[in-house]
Amino acid sequence: MSIREEITNMAVNAKRAARQMAALSTSTKNRVLGHMAEGLAAEREFIQQENRKDLAAGRAKGLSAAMLDRLELSDQVIDSMVAGLREVIALPDPVGEVSEMVRRPSGISVGRMRIPLGVIGMIYESRPNVTVDAAALCLKAGNAVFLRGGSESLHSNLALATVLQKALARESVDQAAVQVVPMADREAVNVLIELEEYLDLIIPRGGESLIRFVAQNSRVPVLKHYKGVCHVFADASAKAQMAVDIVMNGKTQRPGVCNALETLLVHRSQAQTILPLVGAALTAAGVEIRGCPETCRILAQARPAQPSDWGCEFLDLILAVRVVGDLDEAMDHIVAHGSQHTEVIITEDYSHAQRFIREVDASAVMVNASTRFSDGGQFGLGAEIGISTSKLHAYGPMGLKELTARKFIVYGEGQVRA
């Protein structure tokens, strides 16, 4: 069987499974999620054994430390996946929710009901925990999910799929509701994004080149997340220690993720105070600073920033730093170089905080908090399926409601239109 035939057959099966998924009760979906959590814990050794194959191959290929970090299914990551499943169980089921019911002059009552999207295709790189997050949220929202991870995580994803499908079988749910593409060939992606007859939405997660390729070539609607170029602006009234804490957390906790901090902007009146403190902490943590001329005059360890550093998603221990004259200059920089992911202001000035929130166009805008909070779990959505930086139909971390649509429902008593 060719790759095209195999992927098409999987898509046909996913569409069939989606019909069953849409009709499942909340209790059945929650039981399946519970079995999935139990399975991940019970099959930890098997999962990590398969994950080690991917890690070994990744090291042989020369993957960066950040990429290997995203690839590893450590005990902590597995525990986090289990906890994420438990959180999704606890979330309200959006399917069937009716809102905006109004009675029209004709006598009919018109409202809107949440329904599953259908079959969701996920194309992603490196992080195999996305397999579980996507399956959990798609299942709870009544969808089938078609997963195509990166070649570097193939063994891990297939192992996770085995565990998840066992959980579906325990409740007599069609196992085609959660499928992982079993081959690394790029042709599988080319076929998947052509199957508009069977898939309702494609969500690509990974490098900018992958997402642009999918967006430009897909016949299926695409929900995009190009990259996470996240800024922190330390305003004139910023508290110095708060700035240090927020910058260090944003840059060094997990530099290889999309909500990591990539650029620090500092108000000129605070540069002599904040930059030496932040610079010392960053240097001690092994962070390379690429600064504007003013930054380089204050921090001897800073390298001159190149034009390409502004707007760069480093995904590494590198931080671009620029001194700006005021709030407007900071916002102008964000407009020019941001990616509509997450933007932060550190300030004690209420009016500046409110202007920043109102005027900065990003899927998450924060005051006095780390960019690392831009996450579905941290926002109370449970495990997220991704972060949308486009505005159709979701913007920001995507939880259960973002995996549904709304249809109109009408109740009448025999009315006919005049």
Secondary structure, DSSP 4 states (H G I P E B T S, - for coil): --HHHHHHHHHHHHHHHHHHHHH--HHHHHHHHHHHHHHHHHTHHHHHHHHHHHHHHHHHHT--HHHHHHH---HHHHHHHHHHHHHHHHSPP-TT-EEEEEE-TTS-EEEEEEEE--EEEEEE-S-THHHHHHHHHHHHTT-EEEEE--GGGHHHHHHHHHHHHHHHHHTT--GGGEEE-----THHHHHHTT-TTT-SEEEEES-HHHHHHHHHH-SS-B-------EEEEE-TT--HHHHHHHHHHHHHS-TTSTTSEEEEEEEHHHHHHHHHHHHHHHHHTTPEEEE-HHHHHH-TTPEEPPGGGTT----SSEEEEEEESSHHHHHHHHHHH--SSEEEEE-S-HHHHHHHHHH--SSEEEESS-GGG-STTTTTSSS-S-EE-S-SS--EE--SGGGEEEEEEEE-SS----
